Amino acid sequence: MYKAGETVRYWGVKTGGLTWLSAEALTGKIIGQQREERIYKIVGQSGTIHDVSEKLIDEGSEVKAG
């Protein structure tokens, strides 16, 4: 389980019931979650907010700011 404020890598987004996968890991910050559906709200580097399934977030992927 990830917490709001964590920066993570993710491999796709959910849009309109579909999952779009990315060939490269994306980086964003968690701003909220929907626990029942295991979906996280992540703001990407472009400032766009995405719904991301927990399955698409790297296990232990918290990105350290440095």
PDB file of N, H, CA, C and O in Angstrom:
ATOM      1  N   MET A   1       0.838  -1.171   0.000  1.00  0.00           N
ATOM      2  CA  MET A   1       0.000   0.000   0.000  1.00  0.00           C
ATOM      3  C   MET A   1       0.896   1.251   0.000  1.00  0.00           C
ATOM      4  O   MET A   1       1.877   1.333   0.739  1.00  0.00           O
ATOM      5  N   TYR A   2       0.541   2.189  -0.822  1.00  0.00           N
ATOM      6  H   TYR A   2      -0.256   2.123  -1.423  1.00  0.00           H
ATOM      7  CA  TYR A   2       1.317   3.414  -0.953  1.00  0.00           C
ATOM      8  C   TYR A   2       0.585   4.555  -0.255  1.00  0.00           C
ATOM      9  O   TYR A   2      -0.632   4.498  -0.077  1.00  0.00           O
ATOM     10  N   LYS A   3       1.313   5.577   0.136  1.00  0.00           N
ATOM     11  H   LYS A   3       2.301   5.623  -0.009  1.00  0.00           H
ATOM     12  CA  LYS A   3       0.731   6.700   0.865  1.00  0.00           C
ATOM     13  C   LYS A   3       0.760   7.963   0.012  1.00  0.00           C
ATOM     14  O   LYS A   3       1.611   8.120  -0.864  1.00  0.00           O
ATOM     15  N   ALA A   4      -0.181   8.855   0.281  1.00  0.00           N
ATOM     16  H   ALA A   4      -0.872   8.728   0.992  1.00  0.00           H
ATOM     17  CA  ALA A   4      -0.206  10.152  -0.407  1.00  0.00           C
ATOM     18  C   ALA A   4       1.127  10.851  -0.188  1.00  0.00           C
ATOM     19  O   ALA A   4       1.673  10.840   0.916  1.00  0.00           O
ATOM     20  N   GLY A   5       1.641  11.456  -1.246  1.00  0.00           N
ATOM     21  H   GLY A   5       1.198  11.465  -2.142  1.00  0.00           H
ATOM     22  CA  GLY A   5       2.915  12.161  -1.181  1.00  0.00           C
ATOM     23  C   GLY A   5       4.098  11.347  -1.675  1.00  0.00           C
ATOM     24  O   GLY A   5       5.148  11.910  -1.982  1.00  0.00           O
ATOM     25  N   GLU A   6       3.944  10.014  -1.758  1.00  0.00           N
ATOM     26  H   GLU A   6       3.091   9.557  -1.508  1.00  0.00           H
ATOM     27  CA  GLU A   6       5.039   9.175  -2.253  1.00  0.00           C
ATOM     28  C   GLU A   6       5.200   9.366  -3.755  1.00  0.00           C
ATOM     29  O   GLU A   6       4.216   9.506  -4.481  1.00  0.00           O
ATOM     30  N   THR A   7       6.434   9.370  -4.210  1.00  0.00           N
ATOM     31  H   THR A   7       7.234   9.255  -3.620  1.00  0.00           H
ATOM     32  CA  THR A   7       6.732   9.403  -5.636  1.00  0.00           C
ATOM     33  C   THR A   7       7.045   7.979  -6.064  1.00  0.00           C
ATOM     34  O   THR A   7       7.898   7.316  -5.472  1.00  0.00           O
ATOM     35  N   VAL A   8       6.349   7.509  -7.099  1.00  0.00           N
ATOM     36  H   VAL A   8       5.657   8.047  -7.580  1.00  0.00           H
ATOM     37  CA  VAL A   8       6.474   6.113  -7.524  1.00  0.00           C
ATOM     38  C   VAL A   8       6.637   6.016  -9.036  1.00  0.00           C
ATOM     39  O   VAL A   8       6.387   6.972  -9.770  1.00  0.00           O
ATOM     40  N   ARG A   9       7.064   4.836  -9.480  1.00  0.00           N
ATOM     41  H   ARG A   9       7.267   4.059  -8.884  1.00  0.00           H
ATOM     42  CA  ARG A   9       7.104   4.513 -10.919  1.00  0.00           C
ATOM     43  C   ARG A   9       5.887   3.665 -11.233  1.00  0.00           C
ATOM     44  O   ARG A   9       5.504   2.794 -10.451  1.00  0.00           O
ATOM     45  N   TYR A  10       5.279   3.925 -12.387  1.00  0.00           N
ATOM     46  H   TYR A  10       5.591   4.632 -13.022  1.00  0.00           H
ATOM     47  CA  TYR A  10       4.116   3.143 -12.802  1.00  0.00           C
ATOM     48  C   TYR A  10       4.182   2.887 -14.294  1.00  0.00           C
ATOM     49  O   TYR A  10       4.854   3.603 -15.036  1.00  0.00           O
ATOM     50  N   TRP A  11       3.465   1.844 -14.723  1.00  0.00           N
ATOM     51  H   TRP A  11       2.919   1.263 -14.120  1.00  0.00           H
ATOM     52  CA  TRP A  11       3.595   1.326 -16.080  1.00  0.00           C
ATOM     53  C   TRP A  11       2.351   1.461 -16.934  1.00  0.00           C
ATOM     54  O   TRP A  11       2.257   0.832 -17.988  1.00  0.00           O
ATOM     55  N   GLY A  12       1.400   2.263 -16.504  1.00  0.00           N
ATOM     56  H   GLY A  12       1.476   2.774 -15.648  1.00  0.00           H
ATOM     57  CA  GLY A  12       0.197   2.458 -17.286  1.00  0.00           C
ATOM     58  C   GLY A  12      -0.844   3.215 -16.500  1.00  0.00           C
ATOM     59  O   GLY A  12      -0.647   3.522 -15.324  1.00  0.00           O
ATOM     60  N   VAL A  13      -1.961   3.520 -17.154  1.00  0.00           N
ATOM     61  H   VAL A  13      -2.121   3.270 -18.110  1.00  0.00           H
ATOM     62  CA  VAL A  13      -3.046   4.261 -16.526  1.00  0.00           C
ATOM     63  C   VAL A  13      -4.381   3.631 -16.918  1.00  0.00           C
ATOM     64  O   VAL A  13      -4.472   2.910 -17.912  1.00  0.00           O
ATOM     65  N   LYS A  14      -5.409   3.911 -16.130  1.00  0.00           N
ATOM     66  H   LYS A  14      -5.335   4.497 -15.322  1.00  0.00           H
ATOM     67  CA  LYS A  14      -6.760   3.466 -16.449  1.00  0.00           C
ATOM     68  C   LYS A  14      -7.556   4.673 -16.922  1.00  0.00           C
ATOM     69  O   LYS A  14      -7.592   5.705 -16.252  1.00  0.00           O
ATOM     70  N   THR A  15      -8.192   4.539 -18.081  1.00  0.00           N
ATOM     71  H   THR A  15      -8.162   3.701 -18.625  1.00  0.00           H
ATOM     72  CA  THR A  15      -9.000   5.611 -18.645  1.00  0.00           C
ATOM     73  C   THR A  15     -10.262   5.016 -19.231  1.00  0.00           C
ATOM     74  O   THR A  15     -10.201   4.137 -20.090  1.00  0.00           O
ATOM     75  N   GLY A  16     -11.410   5.494 -18.766  1.00  0.00           N
ATOM     76  H   GLY A  16     -11.460   6.208 -18.068  1.00  0.00           H
ATOM     77  CA  GLY A  16     -12.677   5.021 -19.310  1.00  0.00           C
ATOM     78  C   GLY A  16     -12.852   3.517 -19.254  1.00  0.00           C
ATOM     79  O   GLY A  16     -13.418   2.928 -20.175  1.00  0.00           O
ATOM     80  N   GLY A  17     -12.379   2.887 -18.198  1.00  0.00           N
ATOM     81  H   GLY A  17     -11.919   3.366 -17.449  1.00  0.00           H
ATOM     82  CA  GLY A  17     -12.520   1.441 -18.052  1.00  0.00           C
ATOM     83  C   GLY A  17     -11.448   0.630 -18.755  1.00  0.00           C
ATOM     84  O   GLY A  17     -11.394  -0.588 -18.584  1.00  0.00           O
ATOM     85  N   LEU A  18     -10.594   1.270 -19.539  1.00  0.00           N
ATOM     86  H   LEU A  18     -10.637   2.260 -19.677  1.00  0.00           H
ATOM     87  CA  LEU A  18      -9.507   0.580 -20.239  1.00  0.00           C
ATOM     88  C   LEU A  18      -8.178   0.867 -19.558  1.00  0.00           C
ATOM     89  O   LEU A  18      -7.997   1.921 -18.947  1.00  0.00           O
ATOM     90  N   THR A  19      -7.262  -0.063 -19.665  1.00  0.00           N
ATOM     91  H   THR A  19      -7.409  -0.919 -20.161  1.00  0.00           H
ATOM     92  CA  THR A  19      -5.918   0.136 -19.128  1.00  0.00           C
ATOM     93  C   THR A  19      -4.955   0.350 -20.274  1.00  0.00           C
ATOM     94  O   THR A  19      -4.880  -0.467 -21.192  1.00  0.00           O
ATOM     95  N   TRP A  20      -4.222   1.442 -20.223  1.00  0.00           N
ATOM     96  H   TRP A  20      -4.283   2.106 -19.478  1.00  0.00           H
ATOM     97  CA  TRP A  20      -3.222   1.772 -21.244  1.00  0.00           C
ATOM     98  C   TRP A  20      -1.849   1.527 -20.648  1.00  0.00           C
ATOM     99  O   TRP A  20      -1.493   2.115 -19.627  1.00  0.00           O
ATOM    100  N   LEU A  21      -1.083   0.661 -21.283  1.00  0.00           N
ATOM    101  H   LEU A  21      -1.372   0.183 -22.112  1.00  0.00           H
ATOM    102  CA  LEU A  21       0.245   0.310 -20.786  1.00  0.00           C
ATOM    103  C   LEU A  21       1.316   1.149 -21.472  1.00  0.00           C
ATOM    104  O   LEU A  21       1.158   1.574 -22.616  1.00  0.00           O
ATOM    105  N   SER A  22       2.402   1.378 -20.750  1.00  0.00           N
ATOM    106  H   SER A  22       2.531   1.032 -19.821  1.00  0.00           H
ATOM    107  CA  SER A  22       3.522   2.152 -21.261  1.00  0.00           C
ATOM    108  C   SER A  22       4.739   1.245 -21.403  1.00  0.00           C
ATOM    109  O   SER A  22       4.954   0.360 -20.575  1.00  0.00           O
ATOM    110  N   ALA A  23       5.528   1.457 -22.435  1.00  0.00           N
ATOM    111  H   ALA A  23       5.353   2.176 -23.108  1.00  0.00           H
ATOM    112  CA  ALA A  23       6.751   0.673 -22.640  1.00  0.00           C
ATOM    113  C   ALA A  23       7.845   1.122 -21.676  1.00  0.00           C
ATOM    114  O   ALA A  23       8.778   0.369 -21.397  1.00  0.00           O
ATOM    115  N   GLU A  24       7.731   2.343 -21.172  1.00  0.00           N
ATOM    116  H   GLU A  24       6.973   2.954 -21.399  1.00  0.00           H
ATOM    117  CA  GLU A  24       8.718   2.872 -20.225  1.00  0.00           C
ATOM    118  C   GLU A  24       8.008   3.264 -18.944  1.00  0.00           C
ATOM    119  O   GLU A  24       6.845   3.667 -18.966  1.00  0.00           O
ATOM    120  N   ALA A  25       8.710   3.144 -17.830  1.00  0.00           N
ATOM    121  H   ALA A  25       9.654   2.816 -17.812  1.00  0.00           H
ATOM    122  CA  ALA A  25       8.126   3.524 -16.544  1.00  0.00           C
ATOM    123  C   ALA A  25       7.897   5.026 -16.498  1.00  0.00           C
ATOM    124  O   ALA A  25       8.733   5.811 -16.944  1.00  0.00           O
ATOM    125  N   LEU A  26       6.757   5.408 -15.952  1.00  0.00           N
ATOM    126  H   LEU A  26       6.078   4.770 -15.590  1.00  0.00           H
ATOM    127  CA  LEU A  26       6.423   6.806 -15.742  1.00  0.00           C
ATOM    128  C   LEU A  26       6.645   7.110 -14.264  1.00  0.00           C
ATOM    129  O   LEU A  26       6.607   6.203 -13.432  1.00  0.00           O
ATOM    130  N   THR A  27       6.872   8.355 -13.938  1.00  0.00           N
ATOM    131  H   THR A  27       6.903   9.092 -14.613  1.00  0.00           H
ATOM    132  CA  THR A  27       7.078   8.748 -12.556  1.00  0.00           C
ATOM    133  C   THR A  27       6.026   9.764 -12.165  1.00  0.00           C
ATOM    134  O   THR A  27       5.729  10.686 -12.925  1.00  0.00           O
ATOM    135  N   GLY A  28       5.465   9.596 -10.988  1.00  0.00           N
ATOM    136  H   GLY A  28       5.706   8.847 -10.371  1.00  0.00           H
ATOM    137  CA  GLY A  28       4.469  10.540 -10.513  1.00  0.00           C
ATOM    138  C   GLY A  28       4.324  10.470  -9.008  1.00  0.00           C
ATOM    139  O   GLY A  28       4.921   9.617  -8.351  1.00  0.00           O
ATOM    140  N   LYS A  29       3.517  11.386  -8.463  1.00  0.00           N
ATOM    141  H   LYS A  29       3.032  12.080  -8.996  1.00  0.00           H
ATOM    142  CA  LYS A  29       3.315  11.464  -7.026  1.00  0.00           C
ATOM    143  C   LYS A  29       1.878  11.063  -6.700  1.00  0.00           C
ATOM    144  O   LYS A  29       0.934  11.524  -7.342  1.00  0.00           O
ATOM    145  N   ILE A  30       1.725  10.208  -5.707  1.00  0.00           N
ATOM    146  H   ILE A  30       2.492   9.834  -5.186  1.00  0.00           H
ATOM    147  CA  ILE A  30       0.406   9.763  -5.279  1.00  0.00           C
ATOM    148  C   ILE A  30      -0.291  10.900  -4.540  1.00  0.00           C
ATOM    149  O   ILE A  30       0.270  11.507  -3.628  1.00  0.00           O
ATOM    150  N   ILE A  31      -1.542  11.177  -4.960  1.00  0.00           N
ATOM    151  H   ILE A  31      -1.997  10.684  -5.701  1.00  0.00           H
ATOM    152  CA  ILE A  31      -2.304  12.233  -4.299  1.00  0.00           C
ATOM    153  C   ILE A  31      -3.576  11.701  -3.647  1.00  0.00           C
ATOM    154  O   ILE A  31      -4.288  12.453  -2.979  1.00  0.00           O
ATOM    155  N   GLY A  32      -3.870  10.419  -3.831  1.00  0.00           N
ATOM    156  H   GLY A  32      -3.292   9.809  -4.373  1.00  0.00           H
ATOM    157  CA  GLY A  32      -5.049   9.825  -3.215  1.00  0.00           C
ATOM    158  C   GLY A  32      -5.252   8.401  -3.697  1.00  0.00           C
ATOM    159  O   GLY A  32      -4.502   7.894  -4.530  1.00  0.00           O
ATOM    160  N   GLN A  33      -6.293   7.759  -3.150  1.00  0.00           N
ATOM    161  H   GLN A  33      -6.903   8.171  -2.473  1.00  0.00           H
ATOM    162  CA  GLN A  33      -6.563   6.397  -3.564  1.00  0.00           C
ATOM    163  C   GLN A  33      -8.028   6.046  -3.370  1.00  0.00           C
ATOM    164  O   GLN A  33      -8.742   6.674  -2.589  1.00  0.00           O
ATOM    165  N   GLN A  34      -8.461   5.016  -4.110  1.00  0.00           N
ATOM    166  H   GLN A  34      -7.881   4.505  -4.745  1.00  0.00           H
ATOM    167  CA  GLN A  34      -9.784   4.418  -3.969  1.00  0.00           C
ATOM    168  C   GLN A  34      -9.545   3.000  -3.464  1.00  0.00           C
ATOM    169  O   GLN A  34      -9.287   2.096  -4.259  1.00  0.00           O
ATOM    170  N   ARG A  35      -9.626   2.801  -2.173  1.00  0.00           N
ATOM    171  H   ARG A  35      -9.836   3.536  -1.528  1.00  0.00           H
ATOM    172  CA  ARG A  35      -9.240   1.523  -1.567  1.00  0.00           C
ATOM    173  C   ARG A  35     -10.024   0.337  -2.082  1.00  0.00           C
ATOM    174  O   ARG A  35      -9.454  -0.733  -2.294  1.00  0.00           O
ATOM    175  N   GLU A  36     -11.325   0.505  -2.288  1.00  0.00           N
ATOM    176  H   GLU A  36     -11.788   1.374  -2.116  1.00  0.00           H
ATOM    177  CA  GLU A  36     -12.151  -0.628  -2.708  1.00  0.00           C
ATOM    178  C   GLU A  36     -11.685  -1.181  -4.057  1.00  0.00           C
ATOM    179  O   GLU A  36     -11.697  -2.392  -4.276  1.00  0.00           O
ATOM    180  N   GLU A  37     -11.280  -0.298  -4.944  1.00  0.00           N
ATOM    181  H   GLU A  37     -11.269   0.686  -4.766  1.00  0.00           H
ATOM    182  CA  GLU A  37     -10.879  -0.707  -6.291  1.00  0.00           C
ATOM    183  C   GLU A  37      -9.370  -0.862  -6.443  1.00  0.00           C
ATOM    184  O   GLU A  37      -8.898  -1.277  -7.502  1.00  0.00           O
ATOM    185  N   ARG A  38      -8.607  -0.535  -5.402  1.00  0.00           N
ATOM    186  H   ARG A  38      -8.991  -0.198  -4.542  1.00  0.00           H
ATOM    187  CA  ARG A  38      -7.137  -0.585  -5.428  1.00  0.00           C
ATOM    188  C   ARG A  38      -6.581   0.276  -6.556  1.00  0.00           C
ATOM    189  O   ARG A  38      -5.695  -0.134  -7.306  1.00  0.00           O
ATOM    190  N   ILE A  39      -7.134   1.486  -6.648  1.00  0.00           N
ATOM    191  H   ILE A  39      -7.853   1.819  -6.039  1.00  0.00           H
ATOM    192  CA  ILE A  39      -6.725   2.462  -7.660  1.00  0.00           C
ATOM    193  C   ILE A  39      -6.111   3.657  -6.945  1.00  0.00           C
ATOM    194  O   ILE A  39      -6.641   4.122  -5.935  1.00  0.00           O
ATOM    195  N   TYR A  40      -5.008   4.147  -7.462  1.00  0.00           N
ATOM    196  H   TYR A  40      -4.577   3.769  -8.282  1.00  0.00           H
ATOM    197  CA  TYR A  40      -4.351   5.328  -6.906  1.00  0.00           C
ATOM    198  C   TYR A  40      -4.492   6.498  -7.865  1.00  0.00           C
ATOM    199  O   TYR A  40      -4.419   6.323  -9.081  1.00  0.00           O
ATOM    200  N   LYS A  41      -4.690   7.676  -7.324  1.00  0.00           N
ATOM    201  H   LYS A  41      -4.749   7.818  -6.336  1.00  0.00           H
ATOM    202  CA  LYS A  41      -4.667   8.920  -8.106  1.00  0.00           C
ATOM    203  C   LYS A  41      -3.222   9.395  -8.079  1.00  0.00           C
ATOM    204  O   LYS A  41      -2.651   9.631  -7.015  1.00  0.00           O
ATOM    205  N   ILE A  42      -2.640   9.531  -9.270  1.00  0.00           N
ATOM    206  H   ILE A  42      -3.105   9.339 -10.135  1.00  0.00           H
ATOM    207  CA  ILE A  42      -1.239   9.940  -9.379  1.00  0.00           C
ATOM    208  C   ILE A  42      -1.149  11.137 -10.298  1.00  0.00           C
ATOM    209  O   ILE A  42      -1.727  11.142 -11.385  1.00  0.00           O
ATOM    210  N   VAL A  43      -0.416  12.163  -9.856  1.00  0.00           N
ATOM    211  H   VAL A  43       0.053  12.159  -8.973  1.00  0.00           H
ATOM    212  CA  VAL A  43      -0.166  13.312 -10.717  1.00  0.00           C
ATOM    213  C   VAL A  43       1.179  13.061 -11.401  1.00  0.00           C
ATOM    214  O   VAL A  43       2.208  12.897 -10.745  1.00  0.00           O
ATOM    215  N   GLY A  44       1.143  13.036 -12.728  1.00  0.00           N
ATOM    216  H   GLY A  44       0.307  13.170 -13.261  1.00  0.00           H
ATOM    217  CA  GLY A  44       2.350  12.769 -13.510  1.00  0.00           C
ATOM    218  C   GLY A  44       3.238  13.988 -13.623  1.00  0.00           C
ATOM    219  O   GLY A  44       2.891  15.065 -13.137  1.00  0.00           O
ATOM    220  N   GLN A  45       4.375  13.824 -14.256  1.00  0.00           N
ATOM    221  H   GLN A  45       4.657  12.949 -14.651  1.00  0.00           H
ATOM    222  CA  GLN A  45       5.337  14.913 -14.399  1.00  0.00           C
ATOM    223  C   GLN A  45       4.781  16.069 -15.212  1.00  0.00           C
ATOM    224  O   GLN A  45       5.227  17.206 -15.057  1.00  0.00           O
ATOM    225  N   SER A  46       3.805  15.791 -16.081  1.00  0.00           N
ATOM    226  H   SER A  46       3.442  14.868 -16.207  1.00  0.00           H
ATOM    227  CA  SER A  46       3.206  16.851 -16.894  1.00  0.00           C
ATOM    228  C   SER A  46       2.130  17.612 -16.130  1.00  0.00           C
ATOM    229  O   SER A  46       1.624  18.625 -16.613  1.00  0.00           O
ATOM    230  N   GLY A  47       1.771  17.123 -14.922  1.00  0.00           N
ATOM    231  H   GLY A  47       2.182  16.300 -14.529  1.00  0.00           H
ATOM    232  CA  GLY A  47       0.725  17.746 -14.131  1.00  0.00           C
ATOM    233  C   GLY A  47      -0.635  17.112 -14.321  1.00  0.00           C
ATOM    234  O   GLY A  47      -1.600  17.506 -13.667  1.00  0.00           O
ATOM    235  N   THR A  48      -0.725  16.130 -15.213  1.00  0.00           N
ATOM    236  H   THR A  48       0.059  15.810 -15.745  1.00  0.00           H
ATOM    237  CA  THR A  48      -1.974  15.425 -15.467  1.00  0.00           C
ATOM    238  C   THR A  48      -2.226  14.402 -14.370  1.00  0.00           C
ATOM    239  O   THR A  48      -1.303  13.714 -13.934  1.00  0.00           O
ATOM    240  N   ILE A  49      -3.481  14.299 -13.919  1.00  0.00           N
ATOM    241  H   ILE A  49      -4.231  14.858 -14.273  1.00  0.00           H
ATOM    242  CA  ILE A  49      -3.843  13.334 -12.889  1.00  0.00           C
ATOM    243  C   ILE A  49      -4.364  12.068 -13.567  1.00  0.00           C
ATOM    244  O   ILE A  49      -5.219  12.120 -14.451  1.00  0.00           O
ATOM    245  N   HIS A  50      -3.823  10.924 -13.124  1.00  0.00           N
ATOM    246  H   HIS A  50      -3.129  10.882 -12.406  1.00  0.00           H
ATOM    247  CA  HIS A  50      -4.187   9.626 -13.703  1.00  0.00           C
ATOM    248  C   HIS A  50      -4.709   8.697 -12.623  1.00  0.00           C
ATOM    249  O   HIS A  50      -4.323   8.803 -11.459  1.00  0.00           O
ATOM    250  N   ASP A  51      -5.593   7.782 -13.016  1.00  0.00           N
ATOM    251  H   ASP A  51      -5.907   7.696 -13.961  1.00  0.00           H
ATOM    252  CA  ASP A  51      -5.979   6.658 -12.170  1.00  0.00           C
ATOM    253  C   ASP A  51      -5.048   5.513 -12.532  1.00  0.00           C
ATOM    254  O   ASP A  51      -4.930   5.147 -13.701  1.00  0.00           O
ATOM    255  N   VAL A  52      -4.386   4.948 -11.526  1.00  0.00           N
ATOM    256  H   VAL A  52      -4.482   5.246 -10.576  1.00  0.00           H
ATOM    257  CA  VAL A  52      -3.422   3.873 -11.779  1.00  0.00           C
ATOM    258  C   VAL A  52      -3.747   2.688 -10.865  1.00  0.00           C
ATOM    259  O   VAL A  52      -3.829   2.832  -9.645  1.00  0.00           O
ATOM    260  N   SER A  53      -3.927   1.531 -11.472  1.00  0.00           N
ATOM    261  H   SER A  53      -3.860   1.414 -12.463  1.00  0.00           H
ATOM    262  CA  SER A  53      -4.158   0.311 -10.711  1.00  0.00           C
ATOM    263  C   SER A  53      -2.912  -0.014  -9.890  1.00  0.00           C
ATOM    264  O   SER A  53      -1.785   0.183 -10.345  1.00  0.00           O
ATOM    265  N   GLU A  54      -3.130  -0.510  -8.686  1.00  0.00           N
ATOM    266  H   GLU A  54      -4.045  -0.671  -8.316  1.00  0.00           H
ATOM    267  CA  GLU A  54      -2.006  -0.886  -7.830  1.00  0.00           C
ATOM    268  C   GLU A  54      -1.085  -1.882  -8.525  1.00  0.00           C
ATOM    269  O   GLU A  54       0.120  -1.889  -8.272  1.00  0.00           O
ATOM    270  N   LYS A  55      -1.636  -2.722  -9.396  1.00  0.00           N
ATOM    271  H   LYS A  55      -2.615  -2.716  -9.601  1.00  0.00           H
ATOM    272  CA  LYS A  55      -0.844  -3.729 -10.120  1.00  0.00           C
ATOM    273  C   LYS A  55       0.172  -3.091 -11.068  1.00  0.00           C
ATOM    274  O   LYS A  55       1.168  -3.721 -11.426  1.00  0.00           O
ATOM    275  N   LEU A  56      -0.078  -1.834 -11.477  1.00  0.00           N
ATOM    276  H   LEU A  56      -0.887  -1.323 -11.187  1.00  0.00           H
ATOM    277  CA  LEU A  56       0.811  -1.177 -12.437  1.00  0.00           C
ATOM    278  C   LEU A  56       1.907  -0.348 -11.779  1.00  0.00           C
ATOM    279  O   LEU A  56       2.723   0.268 -12.464  1.00  0.00           O
ATOM    280  N   ILE A  57       1.923  -0.333 -10.444  1.00  0.00           N
ATOM    281  H   ILE A  57       1.260  -0.833  -9.887  1.00  0.00           H
ATOM    282  CA  ILE A  57       2.962   0.395  -9.721  1.00  0.00           C
ATOM    283  C   ILE A  57       4.041  -0.604  -9.339  1.00  0.00           C
ATOM    284  O   ILE A  57       3.745  -1.694  -8.850  1.00  0.00           O
ATOM    285  N   ASP A  58       5.311  -0.223  -9.569  1.00  0.00           N
ATOM    286  H   ASP A  58       5.551   0.663  -9.967  1.00  0.00           H
ATOM    287  CA  ASP A  58       6.422  -1.128  -9.220  1.00  0.00           C
ATOM    288  C   ASP A  58       6.410  -1.453  -7.742  1.00  0.00           C
ATOM    289  O   ASP A  58       6.235  -0.566  -6.907  1.00  0.00           O
ATOM    290  N   GLU A  59       6.592  -2.709  -7.418  1.00  0.00           N
ATOM    291  H   GLU A  59       6.734  -3.430  -8.096  1.00  0.00           H
ATOM    292  CA  GLU A  59       6.695  -3.152  -6.035  1.00  0.00           C
ATOM    293  C   GLU A  59       7.904  -2.492  -5.395  1.00  0.00           C
ATOM    294  O   GLU A  59       9.018  -2.608  -5.904  1.00  0.00           O
ATOM    295  N   GLY A  60       7.694  -1.808  -4.293  1.00  0.00           N
ATOM    296  H   GLY A  60       6.788  -1.714  -3.880  1.00  0.00           H
ATOM    297  CA  GLY A  60       8.794  -1.129  -3.605  1.00  0.00           C
ATOM    298  C   GLY A  60       9.406  -0.039  -4.452  1.00  0.00           C
ATOM    299  O   GLY A  60      10.616   0.179  -4.386  1.00  0.00           O
ATOM    300  N   SER A  61       8.602   0.662  -5.256  1.00  0.00           N
ATOM    301  H   SER A  61       7.619   0.485  -5.310  1.00  0.00           H
ATOM    302  CA  SER A  61       9.151   1.579  -6.244  1.00  0.00           C
ATOM    303  C   SER A  61       9.280   3.018  -5.782  1.00  0.00           C
ATOM    304  O   SER A  61       9.545   3.897  -6.603  1.00  0.00           O
ATOM    305  N   GLU A  62       9.102   3.288  -4.504  1.00  0.00           N
ATOM    306  H   GLU A  62       8.886   2.575  -3.838  1.00  0.00           H
ATOM    307  CA  GLU A  62       9.188   4.677  -4.081  1.00  0.00           C
ATOM    308  C   GLU A  62      10.494   5.271  -4.613  1.00  0.00           C
ATOM    309  O   GLU A  62      11.576   4.739  -4.367  1.00  0.00           O
ATOM    310  N   VAL A  63      10.376   6.372  -5.337  1.00  0.00           N
ATOM    311  H   VAL A  63       9.497   6.804  -5.537  1.00  0.00           H
ATOM    312  CA  VAL A  63      11.529   7.029  -5.946  1.00  0.00           C
ATOM    313  C   VAL A  63      12.072   8.031  -4.940  1.00  0.00           C
ATOM    314  O   VAL A  63      11.342   8.902  -4.466  1.00  0.00           O
ATOM    315  N   LYS A  64      13.334   7.910  -4.621  1.00  0.00           N
ATOM    316  H   LYS A  64      13.927   7.202  -5.007  1.00  0.00           H
ATOM    317  CA  LYS A  64      13.949   8.807  -3.660  1.00  0.00           C
ATOM    318  C   LYS A  64      14.323  10.127  -4.344  1.00  0.00           C
ATOM    319  O   LYS A  64      15.018  10.145  -5.360  1.00  0.00           O
ATOM    320  N   ALA A  65      13.854  11.207  -3.770  1.00  0.00           N
ATOM    321  H   ALA A  65      13.289  11.192  -2.945  1.00  0.00           H
ATOM    322  CA  ALA A  65      14.229  12.529  -4.311  1.00  0.00           C
ATOM    323  C   ALA A  65      15.691  12.756  -3.980  1.00  0.00           C
ATOM    324  O   ALA A  65      16.129  12.495  -2.859  1.00  0.00           O
ATOM    325  N   GLY A  66      16.431  13.232  -4.935  1.00  0.00           N
ATOM    326  H   GLY A  66      16.075  13.444  -5.846  1.00  0.00           H
ATOM    327  CA  GLY A  66      17.857  13.383  -4.645  1.00  0.00           C
ATOM    328  C   GLY A  66      18.449  14.397  -5.426  1.00  0.00           C
ATOM    329  O   GLY A  66      19.647  14.651  -5.303  1.00  0.00           O
TER     330      GLY A  66
END
